[in-house]
Each structure stands twice: as C-alpha cells, then as structure tokens.
Amino acid sequence: MIQGIIEILSEDATLCALVGDNKAATKPKFYWVVAGDEEKVPYIILVVTGNLPTNVKDQPSMYDQISFDCYIYARSVEQADDMDQAIRLALEQKTITTDAGFYFHRIVFNGQKDGYDKEAQKPFRLTSFIAHVKRDIPT
C-alpha cells in the first residue's frame, strides 16, 4: 500500500521539487519507515499505522481502511508547511489506480501534529491519512 502512496507522491511535481532527489539522484526522497543515514532533509517517511477491513458476514472483506502517517522532515517550519500542503493536495480525496496495482477508492486527511525525533535530533511534522483501498480477492 505504501508503494502506491509513494507512486502518487512521486507524480506530483511540486512535492518532488520540495523534497528533491535522493543522494544517488535516482528518485524523490520518499521513504518507507526509515530514510538512509546519509540522506539530508528535506524528506518524507511513510508508515502504515493500522488497518480496519470492511467485514461482511460470510464473505471476505473487499475494502480496507488503512491508516498511514507521513513524517515530514524539513529545514524550517515554512518548508514543513509547504510540504504538508503539497502532500494534502496530492493525496486528499484521491481516487486512483496506481501502476503498482493498488486501487485507492478514497484517501482522506485524518490530522496532524508536530514533534521532535530525539534520535535523529530533528523536528518533524506528522500528517495522517486514511486510505480506502480495494483488496484483490483470489478467486
């Protein structure tokens, strides 16, 4: 699922310009769970935080409500605000099928807060979403 979110974010020119390319200059700085030690801010880390399947009696669930967080690491509060707004514009209320085969029925904003990563010694903005994702059911 995060693979699909990264694909959506990677197609947004404004957001890609804000984060820049990774150290190897091969892709924008969107990461699953952790960024490499040598990557410099700004970057975004994506983390799945929960999954609530839609259960129907005697049938497999067709949709999952997957919650995920975007950890925004930036050089300034202004840059964090710009990245936050760009993420919301790229994702909010999106209905799309990605090249990776994920069908997002809808992605909704769920909240945000600021924090401090003691280990990395960096402030961050945490922006949360819920994605309604159609599951592939084996036949």
C-alpha positions in Angstrom: 0.0 0.0 0.0 2.8 2.5 0.9 4.3 1.6 -2.5 1.1 3.1 -4.1 1.3 6.2 -2.0 4.9 6.8 -2.9 3.9 6.4 -6.6 1.2 9.1 -6.2 3.5 11.5 -4.4 6.3 10.9 -6.9 4.0 12.0 -9.7 3.4 15.4 -8.0 6.0 17.9 -9.5 5.5 20.5 -6.7 6.2 18.0 -3.9 9.1 16.4 -5.8 10.7 19.8 -6.2 10.2 20.5 -2.4 11.9 17.2 -1.3 14.5 16.9 -4.1 16.2 13.7 -5.2 17.9 11.2 -3.0 21.7 11.1 -2.6 22.0 8.7 -5.6 19.9 11.1 -7.7 17.6 8.2 -8.7 14.2 9.2 -7.1 12.5 11.7 -4.9 13.1 11.5 -1.2 10.0 9.5 -0.1 10.9 6.5 2.1 9.1 3.6 3.8 9.7 3.6 7.6 13.3 5.0 7.6 15.5 7.2 5.4 19.1 6.3 4.8 21.7 7.7 7.2 23.3 9.9 4.6 20.0 11.5 3.3 19.7 15.1 4.2 16.5 17.0 5.0 14.0 17.6 3.5 12.5 14.2 3.1 9.3 12.3 3.9 8.9 9.0 5.6 5.7 6.9 5.2 4.4 4.4 7.8 1.3 2.2 7.9 -0.3 2.6 11.4 -3.3 0.4 11.1 -5.8 -1.5 9.0 -9.6 -1.8 9.5 -11.0 -4.3 7.0 -14.7 -4.0 6.0 -16.1 -7.2 7.2 -19.2 -8.7 5.7 -20.9 -11.8 7.0 -19.7 -15.0 5.3 -17.6 -13.0 2.7 -14.0 -11.8 2.6 -13.6 -8.0 3.0 -13.4 -6.1 -0.2 -12.0 -2.8 1.2 -9.5 -2.0 3.9 -9.3 1.3 5.7 -5.6 1.7 6.0 -4.3 4.5 8.2 -0.8 5.8 7.5 1.4 8.7 8.6 3.7 11.0 6.6 6.7 12.2 8.7 7.8 15.4 7.1 11.4 16.4 7.9 12.2 19.9 6.8 14.8 22.7 7.3 12.2 25.2 8.6 8.6 25.4 9.7 7.8 27.2 6.4 9.3 24.4 4.4 7.3 21.8 6.5 4.1 23.8 5.9 4.8 23.9 2.1 5.5 20.1 2.1 2.4 19.4 4.2 0.2 21.4 1.9 1.7 19.7 -1.2 1.1 16.2 0.3 -2.5 17.1 1.1 -3.1 18.4 -2.4 -1.5 15.2 -3.9 -3.5 12.8 -1.7 -6.7 14.2 -0.3 -9.9 12.8 -1.7 -7.8 11.0 -4.4 -9.5 8.1 -6.2 -6.9 6.3 -8.4 -5.4 3.0 -9.5 -1.6 3.1 -9.4 0.8 1.4 -11.7 1.6 -0.9 -8.8 -2.0 -2.2 -9.0 -3.4 -0.5 -5.9 -7.0 0.9 -6.2 -7.5 3.8 -3.8 -11.2 4.4 -3.5 -10.5 7.5 -1.5 -7.8 9.0 0.6 -8.8 11.3 3.4 -6.9 13.6 5.7 -7.0 12.5 9.4 -5.0 15.0 11.3 -1.5 16.4 12.0 0.9 17.3 14.8 4.5 18.5 15.2 7.1 16.6 17.1 10.8 16.1 17.7 12.8 13.0 16.8 15.3 12.7 19.6 17.4 10.0 17.8 17.7 12.0 14.6 17.8 15.3 16.5 15.3 16.8 14.1 11.8 18.3 14.3 9.1 16.8 12.1 5.5 17.3 11.1 3.3 14.2 11.3 0.4 14.3 8.8 -2.1 11.4 9.0 -4.4 9.9 6.4 -6.8 7.1 5.9 -6.8 5.3 2.6 -9.8 3.2 1.5 -8.1 0.5 -0.6 -9.9 -2.2 -2.6 -8.4 -5.6 -1.9 -7.6 -8.2 -4.6 -9.6 -11.2 -3.6 -8.2 -14.5 -5.0 -10.8 -16.4 -7.0 
